Amino acid sequence: MSTALSLRRNSHDLWSDAVAQLDEELRNIIDFGRPEKQEIVSELLKQANISIEECKDRAWKFQRKKSGETVIVRDVLGKVVKWIDRFKRIGDIAMQYDPGHAALPWAGVRFLLDIATKDIKIFGSVVENIPSIAELICRSALIEELLLRSPSSAAEELRQALVLLYVRIMDYLVRARAYFLQRTAKRVLESLSLTTSDLDESFHAIAGAQEDVDRCFNLASVQGQ
C-alpha cells in the first residue's frame, strides 16, 4: 500500500491506535462514560461554563504545593473553555478531520473536570493540568490535517509521533481516573496503587512526546512544500 493511501486510511484512527498500545490494566480502566462522539465536545463546553459559574459563587482556589502560589480555578477553567471552543471550530478549517475521532480523550477531560471540581483541595493539580491537555487535543487535530494534505515519509514519522503523544495523554487521563477511584474507595485494579507523584510523572511524559511531534511536524512541513 502506498504511503498516501496508508496515511489516509489511518489518520482518523490515531486515538484508537494509542489506546491499543496502553497496558492492558490501563485499558481495563478506561470507560469515561461511553461518550456520544458528536455530542461530547458540546457537553464538555457546557459543563465547563457551569463550573465557571460555580467558581464565581464559591470563589474556588487552591495553593500549589511546591511554590505556595494561589491558583484561581475560574481562570484555569476559562483556558479550558478557550481550547474547547477552538476545537469546535476546527471542523470549519480542516474539512477532512472529524472532531468525533477525539471523543475518547475529550470524555477523559470531562471526567477529570467533573471529579476535580468536587474537591479542589485534593485534585487542584489535576484541574491545573486540564488546559494543557485540551490545548494538545486541539493542536493535534490540526496537525492530523497535514497527514492528509501532505503524505510523505516525514508525514508517516509524524503520524507515529502523534500516536505516541496520544498514548501519553491517554496514559495520564486513565491514571488520573484510577487515582480518583482509589481516593473514593471504589474498586480499581489491585496492581495500580497510584500517588500524586505517579500522576506528575505521567503528565510530564506528555511534554517529551510533544517535543517529538513538533520536530516531526517541522520536517513534514518542509517536505510538503
GICORNOR-V265924 format. One record per pair of residues at least 12 apart in sequence whose C-alpha atoms are under 10 Angstrom apart, sorted by the first residue. I is the first residue (numbers start at 0). J is the second residue. D is the distance in Angstrom with one decimal. If there is no record, write none. Layout:
<<I & J & D> <I & J & D>>
//
This chain:
<<1 & 150 & 9.6> <1 & 151 & 9.8> <2 & 150 & 6.6> <2 & 151 & 6.6> <2 & 152 & 7.3> <2 & 154 & 9.0> <2 & 155 & 7.4> <3 & 146 & 8.7> <3 & 147 & 7.9> <3 & 148 & 9.3> <3 & 149 & 8.3> <3 & 150 & 5.0> <3 & 151 & 7.1> <3 & 152 & 9.4> <3 & 154 & 9.4> <3 & 155 & 9.1> <4 & 147 & 9.3> <4 & 150 & 8.5> <5 & 147 & 10.0> <5 & 150 & 8.9> <5 & 155 & 8.8> <6 & 143 & 9.8> <6 & 146 & 6.4> <6 & 147 & 6.7> <6 & 148 & 9.7> <6 & 149 & 9.4> <6 & 150 & 6.7> <6 & 151 & 8.9> <6 & 154 & 8.2> <6 & 155 & 7.0> <6 & 158 & 8.0> <7 & 95 & 9.9> <7 & 144 & 10.0> <7 & 146 & 7.5> <7 & 147 & 5.8> <7 & 148 & 9.2> <7 & 150 & 8.3> <8 & 147 & 9.4> <9 & 146 & 9.5> <9 & 147 & 9.7> <9 & 158 & 8.8> <10 & 95 & 10.0> <10 & 96 & 8.8> <10 & 100 & 9.8> <10 & 143 & 6.6> <10 & 144 & 8.3> <10 & 145 & 9.7> <10 & 146 & 6.8> <10 & 147 & 7.2> <10 & 155 & 9.8> <10 & 158 & 7.5> <10 & 161 & 10.0> <10 & 162 & 9.9> <11 & 95 & 9.3> <11 & 96 & 7.4> <11 & 97 & 7.5> <11 & 98 & 9.5> <11 & 99 & 9.5> <11 & 100 & 6.4> <11 & 101 & 9.0> <11 & 140 & 9.7> <11 & 143 & 8.2> <11 & 144 & 9.7> <11 & 146 & 9.9> <11 & 147 & 9.7> <12 & 100 & 7.2> <12 & 101 & 9.3> <12 & 162 & 9.3> <13 & 100 & 8.4> <13 & 101 & 9.0> <13 & 143 & 9.0> <13 & 158 & 7.9> <13 & 159 & 8.8> <13 & 161 & 7.5> <13 & 162 & 5.7> <13 & 163 & 9.3> <13 & 164 & 10.0> <13 & 165 & 7.6> <13 & 166 & 9.5> <14 & 100 & 7.3> <14 & 101 & 6.7> <14 & 102 & 9.0> <14 & 103 & 7.8> <14 & 104 & 8.1> <14 & 161 & 9.0> <14 & 162 & 6.9> <14 & 163 & 9.7> <14 & 164 & 9.6> <14 & 165 & 6.2> <14 & 166 & 7.9> <14 & 168 & 9.8> <14 & 169 & 8.6> <15 & 100 & 8.6> <15 & 101 & 9.2> <15 & 103 & 8.8> <15 & 162 & 8.9> <15 & 165 & 9.2> <15 & 166 & 9.5> <16 & 159 & 9.8> <16 & 162 & 6.7> <16 & 163 & 9.2> <16 & 165 & 8.7> <16 & 166 & 8.4> <17 & 159 & 9.8> <17 & 161 & 8.9> <17 & 162 & 5.4> <17 & 163 & 6.8> <17 & 164 & 8.3> <17 & 165 & 5.6> <17 & 166 & 4.7> <17 & 167 & 8.4> <17 & 168 & 9.1> <17 & 169 & 7.6> <17 & 170 & 9.3> <18 & 103 & 9.5> <18 & 162 & 9.1> <18 & 165 & 8.1> <18 & 166 & 6.5> <18 & 167 & 9.8> <18 & 168 & 9.9> <18 & 169 & 7.0> <18 & 170 & 8.6> <19 & 166 & 8.7> <20 & 162 & 9.0> <20 & 163 & 8.8> <20 & 165 & 9.8> <20 & 166 & 6.9> <20 & 170 & 9.9> <21 & 166 & 6.6> <21 & 167 & 8.9> <21 & 169 & 8.1> <21 & 170 & 7.0> <21 & 173 & 9.8> <22 & 170 & 8.9> <24 & 187 & 9.8> <24 & 188 & 7.3> <24 & 189 & 9.8> <24 & 190 & 8.2> <24 & 191 & 8.2> <25 & 169 & 9.2> <25 & 170 & 7.4> <25 & 172 & 9.9> <25 & 173 & 6.5> <25 & 174 & 7.5> <25 & 177 & 8.7> <25 & 188 & 9.0> <25 & 191 & 8.8> <26 & 169 & 9.4> <26 & 170 & 9.1> <26 & 173 & 8.0> <27 & 173 & 9.4> <27 & 187 & 9.6> <27 & 188 & 8.7> <28 & 173 & 6.6> <28 & 174 & 8.5> <28 & 176 & 7.9> <28 & 177 & 7.0> <28 & 180 & 9.9> <28 & 187 & 7.7> <28 & 188 & 8.1> <29 & 103 & 9.1> <29 & 107 & 8.4> <29 & 169 & 8.9> <29 & 170 & 9.7> <29 & 172 & 8.6> <29 & 173 & 5.9> <29 & 174 & 9.2> <29 & 176 & 8.1> <29 & 177 & 8.9> <30 & 103 & 9.0> <30 & 106 & 9.0> <30 & 107 & 8.7> <30 & 110 & 9.9> <30 & 173 & 9.0> <30 & 176 & 9.5> <31 & 102 & 10.0> <31 & 103 & 7.4> <31 & 104 & 8.8> <31 & 105 & 9.2> <31 & 106 & 5.7> <31 & 107 & 5.8> <31 & 108 & 9.1> <31 & 109 & 8.3> <31 & 110 & 6.5> <31 & 111 & 9.6> <31 & 172 & 9.6> <31 & 173 & 8.9> <31 & 176 & 8.7> <32 & 103 & 9.4> <32 & 106 & 7.3> <32 & 107 & 8.9> <32 & 109 & 9.6> <32 & 110 & 8.3> <33 & 102 & 9.3> <33 & 103 & 8.2> <33 & 106 & 8.1> <34 & 99 & 9.8> <34 & 102 & 6.7> <34 & 103 & 7.1> <34 & 105 & 8.9> <34 & 106 & 6.3> <34 & 107 & 9.6> <34 & 109 & 10.0> <35 & 99 & 8.3> <35 & 102 & 7.5> <35 & 103 & 9.3> <35 & 106 & 9.2> <36 & 97 & 9.6> <36 & 98 & 8.0> <36 & 99 & 4.6> <36 & 100 & 7.1> <36 & 101 & 7.9> <36 & 102 & 5.1> <36 & 103 & 8.0> <36 & 105 & 9.4> <36 & 106 & 9.2> <37 & 97 & 9.1> <37 & 98 & 7.5> <37 & 99 & 5.3> <37 & 100 & 9.0> <37 & 101 & 9.8> <37 & 102 & 7.7> <38 & 99 & 8.3> <38 & 102 & 8.6> <39 & 98 & 9.8> <39 & 99 & 8.1> <39 & 101 & 9.4> <39 & 102 & 6.3> <39 & 103 & 8.8> <39 & 104 & 9.9> <39 & 105 & 6.9> <39 & 106 & 6.6> <39 & 109 & 8.4> <40 & 83 & 6.9> <40 & 84 & 8.7> <40 & 86 & 8.3> <40 & 87 & 7.3> <40 & 98 & 8.5> <40 & 99 & 8.5> <40 & 101 & 9.2> <40 & 102 & 7.5> <40 & 105 & 6.8> <40 & 106 & 8.2> <40 & 108 & 10.0> <40 & 109 & 8.9> <41 & 83 & 8.5> <41 & 84 & 9.0> <41 & 87 & 8.1> <42 & 105 & 9.9> <42 & 106 & 9.5> <42 & 109 & 8.5> <43 & 79 & 9.6> <43 & 80 & 8.7> <43 & 83 & 7.9> <43 & 105 & 7.6> <43 & 106 & 7.9> <43 & 108 & 8.1> <43 & 109 & 5.7> <43 & 110 & 9.3> <43 & 112 & 8.8> <43 & 113 & 9.7> <44 & 79 & 8.5> <44 & 80 & 6.2> <44 & 81 & 9.2> <44 & 82 & 9.5> <44 & 83 & 6.4> <44 & 84 & 7.4> <44 & 87 & 9.6> <44 & 109 & 9.0> <45 & 80 & 9.0> <46 & 80 & 9.5> <46 & 109 & 7.9> <46 & 112 & 8.3> <46 & 113 & 8.2> <47 & 73 & 9.7> <47 & 76 & 6.5> <47 & 77 & 8.1> <47 & 78 & 10.0> <47 & 79 & 7.4> <47 & 80 & 6.4> <47 & 83 & 9.3> <47 & 109 & 8.4> <47 & 112 & 7.5> <47 & 113 & 8.9> <48 & 73 & 9.6> <48 & 76 & 8.0> <48 & 77 & 8.1> <48 & 79 & 9.5> <48 & 80 & 7.2> <50 & 72 & 9.3> <50 & 73 & 8.0> <50 & 76 & 7.6> <50 & 77 & 9.8> <50 & 112 & 8.6> <50 & 113 & 8.7> <50 & 116 & 7.6> <51 & 72 & 8.0> <51 & 73 & 5.4> <51 & 74 & 8.4> <51 & 75 & 9.2> <51 & 76 & 6.4> <51 & 77 & 7.3> <51 & 80 & 9.4> <52 & 73 & 8.2> <53 & 73 & 8.7> <53 & 116 & 9.4> <54 & 71 & 8.7> <54 & 72 & 6.8> <54 & 73 & 5.5> <54 & 74 & 9.3> <54 & 76 & 9.1> <54 & 116 & 9.1> <55 & 72 & 9.3> <55 & 73 & 7.1> <58 & 71 & 7.9> <58 & 72 & 8.1> <58 & 73 & 8.0> <59 & 71 & 6.5> <59 & 72 & 5.6> <59 & 73 & 7.2> <59 & 116 & 8.8> <59 & 118 & 9.9> <59 & 119 & 7.3> <59 & 120 & 9.3> <59 & 123 & 9.9> <60 & 72 & 5.2> <60 & 73 & 8.0> <60 & 74 & 9.7> <60 & 75 & 9.9> <60 & 119 & 7.3> <60 & 120 & 8.1> <60 & 123 & 8.2> <61 & 119 & 6.7> <61 & 120 & 6.0> <61 & 121 & 9.1> <61 & 122 & 9.4> <61 & 123 & 6.3> <61 & 124 & 8.8> <62 & 119 & 9.8> <62 & 120 & 8.1> <62 & 123 & 8.0> <62 & 124 & 9.1> <63 & 120 & 9.8> <63 & 123 & 8.1> <63 & 124 & 7.4> <63 & 127 & 9.7> <64 & 123 & 9.8> <64 & 124 & 8.8> <70 & 123 & 8.6> <70 & 124 & 9.6> <70 & 127 & 8.4> <71 & 127 & 9.7> <72 & 116 & 8.8> <72 & 119 & 8.4> <72 & 123 & 8.3> <72 & 126 & 7.7> <72 & 127 & 7.9> <74 & 127 & 9.7> <75 & 126 & 7.4> <75 & 127 & 6.3> <75 & 128 & 8.9> <75 & 129 & 8.2> <75 & 130 & 6.9> <76 & 112 & 8.9> <76 & 126 & 8.0> <76 & 127 & 8.5> <76 & 129 & 8.3> <76 & 130 & 7.4> <77 & 130 & 8.7> <78 & 127 & 9.8> <78 & 129 & 8.9> <78 & 130 & 5.8> <78 & 131 & 8.9> <78 & 133 & 8.8> <78 & 134 & 8.9> <79 & 108 & 9.6> <79 & 112 & 9.6> <79 & 126 & 9.7> <79 & 127 & 9.6> <79 & 128 & 9.7> <79 & 129 & 6.8> <79 & 130 & 4.7> <79 & 131 & 8.3> <79 & 132 & 8.9> <79 & 133 & 6.4> <79 & 134 & 7.9> <80 & 130 & 8.4> <80 & 133 & 8.9> <81 & 130 & 8.8> <81 & 133 & 9.1> <81 & 134 & 8.9> <82 & 130 & 7.4> <82 & 131 & 9.1> <82 & 132 & 9.4> <82 & 133 & 5.9> <82 & 134 & 5.6> <82 & 135 & 9.0> <82 & 136 & 8.7> <82 & 137 & 6.6> <82 & 138 & 9.1> <83 & 105 & 9.1> <83 & 130 & 9.3> <83 & 133 & 6.8> <83 & 134 & 8.2> <83 & 136 & 9.1> <83 & 137 & 7.5> <84 & 137 & 9.4> <85 & 133 & 9.9> <85 & 134 & 9.1> <85 & 137 & 7.1> <85 & 138 & 9.3> <86 & 98 & 7.7> <86 & 133 & 8.8> <86 & 134 & 8.8> <86 & 136 & 8.0> <86 & 137 & 5.2> <86 & 138 & 8.3> <86 & 139 & 10.0> <86 & 140 & 7.9> <86 & 141 & 9.0> <87 & 137 & 8.9> <88 & 137 & 9.8> <89 & 137 & 8.0> <89 & 138 & 9.6> <89 & 140 & 7.6> <89 & 141 & 7.2> <89 & 144 & 10.0> <90 & 140 & 9.6> <90 & 141 & 9.6> <92 & 141 & 8.5> <92 & 144 & 9.5> <93 & 140 & 8.5> <93 & 141 & 6.9> <93 & 142 & 9.7> <93 & 143 & 9.1> <93 & 144 & 6.2> <93 & 145 & 9.3> <93 & 147 & 9.9> <94 & 144 & 8.5> <95 & 143 & 9.5> <95 & 144 & 7.1> <95 & 147 & 7.8> <95 & 148 & 9.4> <96 & 140 & 7.3> <96 & 141 & 8.2> <96 & 143 & 7.6> <96 & 144 & 6.4> <96 & 147 & 9.0> <97 & 140 & 8.9> <98 & 137 & 9.5> <98 & 140 & 7.7> <100 & 140 & 9.3> <101 & 136 & 7.5> <101 & 137 & 9.3> <101 & 139 & 9.8> <101 & 140 & 8.2> <103 & 169 & 8.7> <104 & 132 & 8.8> <104 & 133 & 8.9> <104 & 136 & 7.7> <104 & 165 & 8.7> <104 & 168 & 7.8> <104 & 169 & 6.7> <104 & 172 & 7.6> <104 & 173 & 9.6> <105 & 132 & 9.1> <105 & 133 & 7.8> <105 & 136 & 8.0> <105 & 172 & 9.8> <106 & 172 & 9.5> <107 & 129 & 9.9> <107 & 132 & 9.9> <107 & 168 & 9.7> <107 & 169 & 8.1> <107 & 171 & 9.5> <107 & 172 & 5.8> <107 & 173 & 7.5> <107 & 175 & 9.2> <107 & 176 & 8.1> <108 & 126 & 9.6> <108 & 128 & 9.9> <108 & 129 & 6.7> <108 & 130 & 9.3> <108 & 132 & 7.7> <108 & 133 & 7.5> <108 & 172 & 7.3> <108 & 176 & 10.0> <109 & 129 & 9.3> <110 & 172 & 8.8> <110 & 175 & 9.5> <110 & 176 & 7.6> <111 & 125 & 7.3> <111 & 126 & 7.4> <111 & 128 & 9.7> <111 & 129 & 7.7> <111 & 172 & 7.7> <111 & 173 & 9.7> <111 & 175 & 7.4> <111 & 176 & 7.1> <111 & 179 & 8.9> <112 & 125 & 8.4> <112 & 126 & 6.6> <112 & 129 & 7.5> <113 & 126 & 9.6> <114 & 126 & 9.2> <114 & 175 & 9.9> <114 & 176 & 8.7> <114 & 179 & 7.5> <114 & 180 & 9.8> <115 & 127 & 9.6> <115 & 129 & 9.9> <115 & 175 & 9.9> <115 & 179 & 8.6> <121 & 179 & 9.8> <121 & 182 & 9.6> <121 & 195 & 9.9> <122 & 175 & 9.6> <122 & 178 & 9.9> <122 & 179 & 8.6> <122 & 195 & 9.5> <124 & 195 & 9.0> <124 & 198 & 9.6> <124 & 199 & 9.0> <125 & 172 & 9.8> <125 & 175 & 7.7> <125 & 195 & 9.5> <125 & 198 & 8.7> <125 & 199 & 9.3> <125 & 202 & 9.6> <128 & 199 & 9.7> <128 & 202 & 8.0> <129 & 172 & 9.7> <131 & 202 & 9.8> <131 & 205 & 9.8> <131 & 206 & 9.9> <132 & 168 & 7.2> <132 & 169 & 9.9> <132 & 171 & 9.5> <132 & 172 & 9.1> <132 & 202 & 9.2> <132 & 205 & 9.0> <135 & 164 & 9.1> <135 & 165 & 9.2> <135 & 168 & 8.8> <135 & 205 & 9.5> <135 & 206 & 10.0> <135 & 209 & 8.3> <136 & 164 & 9.9> <136 & 165 & 8.6> <136 & 168 & 8.9> <139 & 161 & 7.5> <139 & 164 & 9.2> <139 & 165 & 9.1> <139 & 209 & 9.5> <139 & 212 & 9.0> <140 & 161 & 10.0> <142 & 154 & 10.0> <142 & 157 & 8.9> <142 & 158 & 9.2> <142 & 161 & 8.7> <142 & 212 & 9.1> <142 & 213 & 9.6> <142 & 216 & 7.5> <143 & 157 & 8.9> <143 & 158 & 7.7> <143 & 161 & 8.3> <143 & 216 & 9.9> <145 & 157 & 9.3> <145 & 158 & 9.7> <145 & 216 & 8.6> <145 & 219 & 8.1> <145 & 220 & 7.9> <145 & 223 & 8.6> <146 & 158 & 7.1> <146 & 216 & 9.6> <146 & 219 & 8.6> <146 & 220 & 9.9> <146 & 223 & 9.7> <148 & 223 & 8.2> <149 & 219 & 7.6> <149 & 220 & 7.9> <149 & 221 & 9.9> <149 & 222 & 8.0> <149 & 223 & 5.1> <149 & 224 & 8.4> <150 & 219 & 8.5> <150 & 222 & 9.1> <150 & 223 & 7.6> <151 & 219 & 7.3> <151 & 220 & 9.9> <151 & 222 & 7.1> <151 & 223 & 7.4> <152 & 218 & 9.7> <152 & 219 & 8.0> <152 & 222 & 8.6> <153 & 215 & 6.7> <153 & 216 & 8.1> <153 & 217 & 9.1> <153 & 218 & 6.1> <153 & 219 & 4.7> <153 & 220 & 8.5> <153 & 221 & 9.0> <153 & 222 & 7.0> <153 & 223 & 8.8> <154 & 215 & 7.5> <154 & 216 & 7.6> <154 & 217 & 9.8> <154 & 218 & 8.0> <154 & 219 & 5.1> <154 & 220 & 8.3> <154 & 222 & 8.4> <154 & 223 & 8.5> <155 & 215 & 9.1> <155 & 219 & 8.5> <156 & 211 & 9.9> <156 & 212 & 9.0> <156 & 215 & 6.5> <156 & 216 & 8.9> <156 & 218 & 9.2> <156 & 219 & 8.3> <157 & 211 & 8.5> <157 & 212 & 6.2> <157 & 213 & 8.6> <157 & 214 & 8.4> <157 & 215 & 4.9> <157 & 216 & 6.1> <157 & 217 & 9.2> <157 & 218 & 8.5> <157 & 219 & 7.1> <158 & 212 & 8.6> <158 & 215 & 8.7> <158 & 216 & 9.3> <159 & 211 & 9.9> <159 & 212 & 8.8> <159 & 215 & 9.3> <160 & 208 & 7.1> <160 & 209 & 8.2> <160 & 210 & 9.4> <160 & 211 & 6.3> <160 & 212 & 5.3> <160 & 213 & 9.0> <160 & 214 & 9.3> <160 & 215 & 7.2> <160 & 216 & 9.1> <161 & 208 & 8.0> <161 & 209 & 8.1> <161 & 211 & 8.5> <161 & 212 & 6.0> <161 & 213 & 9.6> <161 & 215 & 9.2> <161 & 216 & 9.6> <162 & 208 & 9.4> <162 & 212 & 9.4> <163 & 205 & 9.0> <163 & 208 & 6.5> <163 & 209 & 8.9> <163 & 211 & 9.2> <163 & 212 & 8.8> <164 & 204 & 8.9> <164 & 205 & 6.4> <164 & 206 & 8.6> <164 & 207 & 8.5> <164 & 208 & 5.0> <164 & 209 & 6.1> <164 & 210 & 9.3> <164 & 211 & 8.5> <164 & 212 & 7.5> <165 & 205 & 8.5> <165 & 208 & 8.7> <165 & 209 & 9.4> <166 & 205 & 8.7> <166 & 208 & 9.1> <167 & 201 & 7.2> <167 & 202 & 7.7> <167 & 203 & 9.2> <167 & 204 & 6.5> <167 & 205 & 5.3> <167 & 206 & 9.0> <167 & 207 & 9.3> <167 & 208 & 7.3> <167 & 209 & 9.4> <168 & 201 & 8.4> <168 & 202 & 7.6> <168 & 204 & 8.7> <168 & 205 & 6.2> <168 & 206 & 9.7> <168 & 208 & 9.3> <169 & 201 & 9.7> <169 & 205 & 9.7> <170 & 198 & 9.4> <170 & 201 & 6.9> <170 & 202 & 8.5> <170 & 204 & 9.5> <170 & 205 & 9.2> <171 & 197 & 9.3> <171 & 198 & 6.7> <171 & 199 & 8.8> <171 & 200 & 8.9> <171 & 201 & 5.4> <171 & 202 & 5.8> <171 & 203 & 9.3> <171 & 204 & 8.9> <171 & 205 & 8.3> <172 & 198 & 9.2> <172 & 201 & 9.1> <172 & 202 & 8.9> <173 & 198 & 9.9> <174 & 191 & 8.7> <174 & 192 & 9.9> <174 & 193 & 7.7> <174 & 194 & 9.7> <174 & 197 & 8.3> <174 & 198 & 6.7> <174 & 201 & 8.0> <174 & 202 & 9.8> <175 & 193 & 8.8> <175 & 194 & 9.7> <175 & 195 & 9.1> <175 & 197 & 9.3> <175 & 198 & 6.6> <175 & 199 & 9.9> <175 & 201 & 9.3> <175 & 202 & 9.7> <177 & 191 & 7.8> <177 & 192 & 8.6> <177 & 193 & 7.7> <178 & 191 & 8.7> <178 & 192 & 7.9> <178 & 193 & 5.8> <178 & 194 & 7.3> <178 & 195 & 8.2> <178 & 197 & 9.3> <178 & 198 & 8.2> <179 & 193 & 9.5> <181 & 193 & 7.8> <181 & 194 & 9.7> <182 & 194 & 9.9>>
//
